[in-house]
């Protein structure tokens, strides 16, 4: 097993350097854990599992629900009484506000 390099200015560990292969394995596990947490949180809040899965995969909630209900963007806009360009713009604005 390869060793991590510890950078310790003043005797206090500040950074750890690890081989790329180790980093990629660890990074993949971290992302999986984050996704599982988002999924569990969504299901706990009453979201149907397919919607929770799409949201955990970092899709926008509007898209997740629209696809769950089998709606196109046009159908969603019509159901909401909005033009498609306006509904798409609302989604884009909400994405920038949330991030």
DRENPA-3360 file (N, C-alpha, C; in nm, 2 decimals, always signed):
BEGIN
1 = XXXXXXXX = +0.08/-0.12/+0.00/+0.00/+0.00/+0.00/+0.09/+0.12/+0.00 ~ +0.05/+0.23/-0.07/+0.13/+0.35/-0.08/+0.10/+0.44/+0.04 ~ +0.20/+0.52/+0.07/+0.20/+0.61/+0.18/+0.15/+0.75/+0.14 ~ +0.07/+0.81/+0.22/+0.03/+0.95/+0.20/+0.15/+1.04/+0.24 ~ +0.16/+1.15/+0.17/+0.26/+1.25/+0.21/+0.19/+1.35/+0.30 ~ +0.25/+1.38/+0.42/+0.19/+1.47/+0.51/+0.27/+1.60/+0.51 ~ +0.21/+1.71/+0.48/+0.27/+1.84/+0.48/+0.24/+1.91/+0.62 ~ +0.35/+1.93/+0.69/+0.33/+1.98/+0.83/+0.42/+2.10/+0.86;
9 = XXXXXXXX = +0.37/+2.22/+0.81/+0.45/+2.34/+0.85/+0.43/+2.37/+1.00 ~ +0.54/+2.39/+1.06/+0.53/+2.41/+1.21/+0.49/+2.29/+1.29 ~ +0.51/+2.17/+1.23/+0.47/+2.05/+1.30/+0.33/+2.01/+1.31 ~ +0.24/+2.09/+1.24/+0.10/+2.07/+1.25/+0.05/+2.02/+1.11 ~ -0.01/+1.90/+1.10/-0.06/+1.86/+0.96/-0.16/+1.95/+0.90 ~ -0.13/+1.99/+0.78/-0.22/+2.09/+0.71/-0.27/+2.03/+0.58 ~ -0.19/+1.95/+0.51/-0.23/+1.88/+0.39/-0.18/+1.74/+0.39 ~ -0.26/+1.65/+0.31/-0.22/+1.52/+0.29/-0.22/+1.49/+0.14;
17 = XXXXXXXX = -0.11/+1.44/+0.09/-0.10/+1.41/-0.05/-0.11/+1.26/-0.06 ~ -0.20/+1.21/-0.15/-0.22/+1.07/-0.17/-0.21/+1.04/-0.32 ~ -0.17/+0.92/-0.36/-0.17/+0.88/-0.50/-0.30/+0.90/-0.56 ~ -0.30/+0.93/-0.69/-0.43/+0.96/-0.76/-0.52/+0.84/-0.76 ~ -0.47/+0.72/-0.76/-0.56/+0.60/-0.76/-0.64/+0.60/-0.63 ~ -0.57/+0.63/-0.52/-0.64/+0.63/-0.39/-0.74/+0.75/-0.38 ~ -0.70/+0.86/-0.43/-0.79/+0.98/-0.44/-0.92/+0.94/-0.51 ~ -0.91/+0.88/-0.63/-1.03/+0.85/-0.71/-1.12/+0.75/-0.64;
25 = XXXXXXXX = -1.06/+0.65/-0.58/-1.14/+0.56/-0.50/-1.22/+0.63/-0.39 ~ -1.15/+0.71/-0.31/-1.21/+0.78/-0.20/-1.31/+0.88/-0.25 ~ -1.29/+0.95/-0.35/-1.38/+1.05/-0.41/-1.51/+0.98/-0.45 ~ -1.50/+0.87/-0.52/-1.62/+0.80/-0.56/-1.71/+0.76/-0.44 ~ -1.64/+0.71/-0.34/-1.72/+0.67/-0.22/-1.79/+0.79/-0.15 ~ -1.72/+0.91/-0.15/-1.77/+1.03/-0.09/-1.90/+1.07/-0.16 ~ -1.89/+1.07/-0.30/-2.00/+1.11/-0.38/-2.12/+1.02/-0.36 ~ -2.09/+0.89/-0.34/-2.20/+0.79/-0.32/-2.27/+0.82/-0.19;
33 = XXXXXXXX = -2.19/+0.85/-0.08/-2.25/+0.87/+0.05/-2.33/+1.00/+0.04 ~ -2.29/+1.10/-0.03/-2.37/+1.23/-0.04/-2.50/+1.20/-0.11 ~ -2.49/+1.12/-0.22/-2.61/+1.08/-0.29/-2.71/+1.00/-0.21 ~ -2.66/+0.91/-0.13/-2.75/+0.83/-0.04/-2.81/+0.92/+0.06 ~ -2.74/+1.01/+0.12/-2.80/+1.10/+0.21/-2.91/+1.19/+0.15 ~ -2.89/+1.24/+0.03/-2.99/+1.32/-0.03/-3.11/+1.23/-0.06 ~ -3.09/+1.11/-0.11/-3.20/+1.02/-0.14/-3.28/+0.99/-0.01 ~ -3.21/+0.96/+0.10/-3.28/+0.92/+0.22/-3.36/+1.04/+0.27;
41 = XXXXXXXX = -3.30/+1.16/+0.26/-3.37/+1.28/+0.31/-3.50/+1.31/+0.23 ~ -3.49/+1.29/+0.10/-3.60/+1.31/+0.01/-3.72/+1.21/+0.04 ~ -3.68/+1.09/+0.05/-3.78/+0.98/+0.08/-3.84/+1.01/+0.22 ~ -3.76/+1.05/+0.32/-3.81/+1.08/+0.45/-3.91/+1.20/+0.45 ~ -3.90/+1.29/+0.35/-3.99/+1.40/+0.34/-4.11/+1.37/+0.25 ~ -4.13/+1.24/+0.22/-4.25/+1.20/+0.14/-4.24/+1.20/-0.01 ~ -4.11/+1.22/-0.06/-4.10/+1.22/-0.20/-4.10/+1.07/-0.25 ~ -4.17/+1.05/-0.37/-4.17/+0.91/-0.42/-4.02/+0.87/-0.46;
49 = XXXXXXXX = -3.99/+0.75/-0.44/-3.85/+0.70/-0.46/-3.79/+0.74/-0.60 ~ -3.87/+0.73/-0.71/-3.81/+0.78/-0.84/-3.77/+0.93/-0.84 ~ -3.85/+1.01/-0.77/-3.83/+1.15/-0.77/-3.70/+1.17/-0.68 ~ -3.70/+1.11/-0.57/-3.58/+1.12/-0.48/-3.45/+1.08/-0.54 ~ -3.46/+0.97/-0.62/-3.34/+0.92/-0.69/-3.29/+1.03/-0.79 ~ -3.38/+1.09/-0.87/-3.34/+1.19/-0.96/-3.28/+1.32/-0.89 ~ -3.34/+1.36/-0.78/-3.30/+1.47/-0.71/-3.16/+1.44/-0.65 ~ -3.14/+1.32/-0.59/-3.01/+1.28/-0.54/-2.90/+1.28/-0.64;
57 = XXXXXXXX = -2.94/+1.26/-0.77/-2.85/+1.26/-0.88/-2.82/+1.41/-0.93 ~ -2.87/+1.50/-0.85/-2.84/+1.65/-0.87/-2.92/+1.71/-0.98 ~ -3.04/+1.65/-1.01/-3.13/+1.71/-1.11/-3.21/+1.81/-1.04 ~ -3.27/+1.91/-1.11/-3.35/+2.00/-1.05/-3.49/+1.94/-1.01 ~ -3.54/+1.98/-0.89/-3.66/+1.92/-0.84/-3.78/+1.93/-0.94 ~ -3.79/+2.05/-1.01/-3.90/+2.06/-1.11/-3.89/+1.96/-1.22 ~ -3.76/+1.94/-1.26/-3.74/+1.83/-1.37/-3.78/+1.69/-1.31 ~ -3.74/+1.67/-1.19/-3.77/+1.54/-1.13/-3.92/+1.51/-1.13;
65 = XXXXXXXX = -3.99/+1.61/-1.08/-4.14/+1.59/-1.07/-4.20/+1.58/-1.20 ~ -4.16/+1.67/-1.30/-4.21/+1.67/-1.43/-4.20/+1.54/-1.50 ~ -4.08/+1.48/-1.49/-4.05/+1.35/-1.55/-4.13/+1.24/-1.48 ~ -4.14/+1.25/-1.35/-4.22/+1.15/-1.27/-4.36/+1.15/-1.31 ~ -4.42/+1.26/-1.34/-4.56/+1.27/-1.39/-4.57/+1.25/-1.54 ~ -4.46/+1.23/-1.61/-4.47/+1.20/-1.75/-4.50/+1.32/-1.84 ~ -4.46/+1.44/-1.79/-4.50/+1.56/-1.86/-4.38/+1.61/-1.94 ~ -4.41/+1.68/-2.05/-4.30/+1.75/-2.12/-4.30/+1.89/-2.07;
73 = XXXXXXXX = -4.19/+1.97/-2.11/-4.18/+2.10/-2.06/-4.30/+2.19/-2.11 ~ -4.35/+2.16/-2.23/-4.47/+2.22/-2.29/-4.59/+2.19/-2.20 ~ -4.61/+2.07/-2.17/-4.73/+2.03/-2.09/-4.72/+2.09/-1.95 ~ -4.61/+2.10/-1.89/-4.59/+2.16/-1.76/-4.63/+2.31/-1.77 ~ -4.57/+2.37/-1.87/-4.60/+2.52/-1.88/-4.75/+2.54/-1.90 ~ -4.81/+2.46/-1.99/-4.95/+2.48/-2.01/-5.03/+2.45/-1.88 ~ -5.00/+2.35/-1.81/-5.07/+2.32/-1.68/-5.05/+2.43/-1.58 ~ -4.94/+2.50/-1.58/-4.91/+2.61/-1.49/-4.96/+2.74/-1.54;
81 = XXXXXXXX = -5.01/+2.74/-1.67/-5.06/+2.87/-1.72/-4.95/+2.96/-1.76 ~ -4.83/+2.91/-1.80/-4.72/+2.99/-1.83/-4.67/+2.96/-1.98 ~ -4.60/+3.05/-2.04/-4.54/+3.02/-2.17/-4.42/+2.93/-2.14 ~ -4.39/+2.84/-2.24/-4.27/+2.76/-2.22/-4.14/+2.84/-2.19 ~ -4.11/+2.94/-2.27/-3.99/+3.02/-2.24/-3.99/+3.07/-2.10 ~ -4.10/+3.12/-2.05/-4.11/+3.18/-1.92/-4.08/+3.07/-1.81 ~ -4.15/+2.95/-1.83/-4.13/+2.84/-1.73/-3.98/+2.80/-1.73 ~ -3.92/+2.79/-1.85/-3.78/+2.75/-1.85/-3.69/+2.85/-1.79;
89 = XXXXXXXX = -3.72/+2.98/-1.81/-3.64/+3.08/-1.74/-3.66/+3.08/-1.59 ~ -3.78/+3.05/-1.54/-3.80/+3.04/-1.40/-3.72/+2.93/-1.34 ~ -3.71/+2.82/-1.41/-3.63/+2.70/-1.36/-3.49/+2.74/-1.36 ~ -3.44/+2.81/-1.46/-3.30/+2.85/-1.46/-3.26/+2.95/-1.35 ~ -3.35/+3.04/-1.32/-3.33/+3.14/-1.22/-3.33/+3.07/-1.08 ~ -3.42/+2.97/-1.06/-3.42/+2.90/-0.93/-3.30/+2.82/-0.92 ~ -3.24/+2.77/-1.02/-3.12/+2.69/-1.01/-3.00/+2.78/-0.96 ~ -3.00/+2.90/-1.01/-2.89/+2.99/-0.97/-2.90/+3.04/-0.83;
97 = XXX = -3.03/+3.05/-0.79/-3.05/+3.10/-0.65/-3.02/+2.99/-0.55 ~ -3.06/+2.86/-0.59/-3.04/+2.75/-0.50/-2.89/+2.72/-0.48 ~ -2.81/+2.73/-0.59/-2.67/+2.70/-0.58/-2.60/+2.82/-0.52;
% end
